[in-house]
């Protein structure tokens, strides 16, 4: 079952233009469309699967976010990058967080939270996938909830909340953002990692760009639209950090979607090119990390 969005999630405008026609190249090969708001430019999948039917698009043994057992160049490189990223994420939290309470939304199998707890942080996770959640609970004895909106107490407070490539999946966007600002400490930081649909590799690969990830990704932010979106919830961006490894991984997948094979050399070149172009603030990197704080009233 699908649902159609009639109001822009950022500016409430009701007129959109077609931005791109693509497919679920990862799993079903079904066609989907991305539209752009004619007022603010925000891009989103429309129509999109409703919250219940959306779950079927994650039910694959090949879905890498929660499966580290696969072999082949893409899964191996993904695993290497994930191990590197776990430590990089901790260093970002250590740099920007002013306290020791951490909430990681979309914590997957818990490797990042496990490291943070080893470093002395008080950690809580949220993970809707029962398989990944059970792994994190049983392997690392982590406190992991199933649902952010229902399982995190409104009276809870966190010095740091992280969402590593999660926000682009969330159907209840407004409810989620409002609750995030409620449970974030006044001097806390919200750290959000997102694909950037203005990046060089996005423009180059077009409908084959793997980070469109239709229909699992239902929002397709750019720097400009995300900063506008965050300001709607009294959040201000204090800095943007690149995720440079993502450009290579996304290019590998995009090559496979476009040509049927992962052309390693071409993907490396495209990743390097994207990272070079990412220094242009009008373009940005393939994936970026936004460090946000609540605006002073």
N, C-alpha and C positions, 0 to 999 in steps of 0.2 A: 504493500500500500504506500502511496506517495502523498505528499502534502505540498501545497503551493504557497509560497511566501508572497504576500501582497503589499507589505510595508517594509521599507528598508530598515534593518536593525540599527543603523547608525542615526539616520536623519528623519525617519518616518515618511520619506518621500514614497510615492506610489507609482512612479514610472521608471521602467528599466529598459535597457537595450541588451541585445544578445552580445555577449563578450566572446564566447567560445562554445563550440559543440565538440564533445569528446566522448570517451567510453570508460567503463571500468576495465582498463587494460590488465589489471592485476588478477581479476577473478572471473567475472561473469560475462564480460564483453558487452554489457548492456549500454545503450547510449544515454548520456546525460548532458545537460547544458549548464553553463555558467552565465549569469546575467550581471550587468553592472548598473548601479543606480545612476540615473541621468543627472541627479543633483550633486551627490558627494563622491560618486565613482566607486563605491564599495561593491566588491564582487562576491557573489555567493551562488551556490548550486541551487537551481530552481527550475522545475520541481525537484524535490528530494525525497528519499525514503522517510517515512514517519519513524518515531523513536523505536517502535516495536519491530518493524520490518528492517530497520537499519542494522539490527544485530546479526542478520544473516550474512551481511557483507564482511563480517569479521570471522566467520566460521570456516577457516581454512587452515590446514596444517602448515601451509606455506607462509602464514602471516608472521613476518619476522619479528615484530615488536615483542612477542611473547615466546619465541621459539629460538633457542640458541643451539639446537642440535643438527641443523641442516648443514649440508656440505655443498661445495661449489664456490666460485669466486665471490659472488655477491653476498651470500650468508657469512663467509669467512671474513670478508672485509667489514661487513656490518658488525660482526662480533668484536673484531679488533677495535673498530671505531667506538663501539659502545663501552668497552673497557677503558679506553682513553677518556671518553666523555664523562664517565662517572667521576673521575678525579677532577676533571675540568669544572664540572658542575659544583662539586664541593668547594673548590677554590673561589668560585663566584659567590656562593653563599657566604663563605668565610669573609670575603672582601666587603660585602654590602649589608649583611644582616647585623643588627645591633643587639641581638639577644640570642638565646639558644633554643627557642621553640620553633620547630620546622614542620610544616604540612606540605606533603608532596602529593598533588592531585594527578592521578594517572601513573601511579608508582610502578606499575608492571610487576615484575618478579622481585623487586625490592633491593637490587644491588646498590643503587644510589643511597637509599635510606640506610642500608646496612653500614655503608662507609661513614655516613654522617653520624650515626649513633656511635660508631667506634671512635669518632673524633670528639665525642662528648655532647652532641646535640640531643635534645629531647624530640623524638621523631614520631610522627603520625603519617599514615598514608591513606590514600583512597584509590581503589582499583575495582572497576566494575566487572572485569573478567574473573569469574570464579576460579578458573585454572591458575591464572597468574597470582591472584590474591592468596589462594591456598598455598602456593609455592612460597610466597614471601612470608606467610605466617608460619609454615612448617619448617622451612629451611633456616630462616633468620629470626624467628620468634618476634616478628614485627607487629605493631598495632596497625592493622590495615582495615579500613571500613569499605563497605560496598558502594555507598552512594554519598556524595558530598552534601547534597541538599537535605537529605533525611537523616544521615548518620553522624554528621558533625554538629555538635551542640551549638546553638546560637550564642551561648555564653562563653564559648571557647575563644582564646586569643592566641595569635601566633606572630612571632617576630619576623618570620619569613614564610611565604607561601610560594611554591614553585609549580609551574605547569609546563612541562617539557613536551612540546608538540601535542597538546591536548585540546586547547581552546578551539581549534579549527574543527573539532569533532562534535562539539556540545550543542544539543538541540535547545536546551533551556538556557539560552545565552544570557538573557536579562536577569533571570532569577539567580544564575550562577554569579554574575558580576556583582549584583547587589549583596549577596551573602559574602563574597570575597572581601568586600570593603567593610562588612560588619565584623568579621572575625580577624581581620588584620589589625595588629596593634597600631596606634596612631603614628608611631615612629617606625613602623615595620616596612618591609619591602615585598612587593609582588614581582616575581621573576617569571616572564612568559617567553617561551621560545616558539617561533612560528616560521613556516615557509613564507617567502616573499615573492609574490606573483609578478613583481616588476623586475626581478633579477634577470641578469643576462641569459642564464640557462633556461629560464622560463620563457623568455621571448624567443630564444633559438629553437627550442623543442616544441613550442606551441602546445597543441592538444596532446602531444605525447609526453609532456613534462610530468615526471612521476609524482612530483609533489602536489599536483592537482588532486591526485588520488581519489577520483570520483568513484562512488558517491560517499566514501568515508569522510573525506574533507568536505564540509558543507559551507565553510567560509574561506575566502582566499584573500588574505590581507596584503596590503602594501604598507610601507612605513607611514605614508600619509594617512591612510584610512585607519590603521590601528591606533595611531596617536589621537586622531579625532574620536575614535570609539572609546579609548580609555578616558578621555577628558569628560565624556558623558557621565562617568561614575566618579568624578572628582579625583582621578588618578593622573599624575603627571610623569612623563618619562624623563629620567635623569641621565640615562645613557643607553646606547644601543651597542651590543657586542656581536661580532660575526661568529657563525659556526662554519668555519671554512671547510671542514671535512665533509659536511653535508653536500657541498657542491659536487664532489667526486662521486659519492654514493648515489645521489639523485641522477647524475649524468649517466652512470652505469645502467641504472634501471630505465632511464629514458631511452638510451640507445637500444635496449632490449625491446621496449615497446614499439619503437619506430622501425627497427630493422629485423627484429627477431633474434638478435644475438647481442651479447654485451661486448661491444668493441672497446677493449680496455684502453688502448692508446688514444682513440678519439675521445673517450670519456674523460681521461686524464687531462687532455688538452682543453676540453670544454670546461672542466672544473677549474683549471688554472685561469682560463680566460674569464670565467665568472667571478672568481675571487679578485682578479685585477679590476674588472669593471665595478665590483662591489665597493670600491673606494669612492666612487661617485655617489654622493648622498641622494641624488635623484634616482639612482638605480638600486643600490644596496646589494647585499649578499643573498645567496640562495636561501639561507636560513639565518635568522637573527634572533638575538636574545634582548628583550626589553626589560630594563630595570625600572620599576614604577614605585612611586610612593604617593600617599594621600596628600592632596593639596592642602596647604594651610588655609584655614578660613579667614 
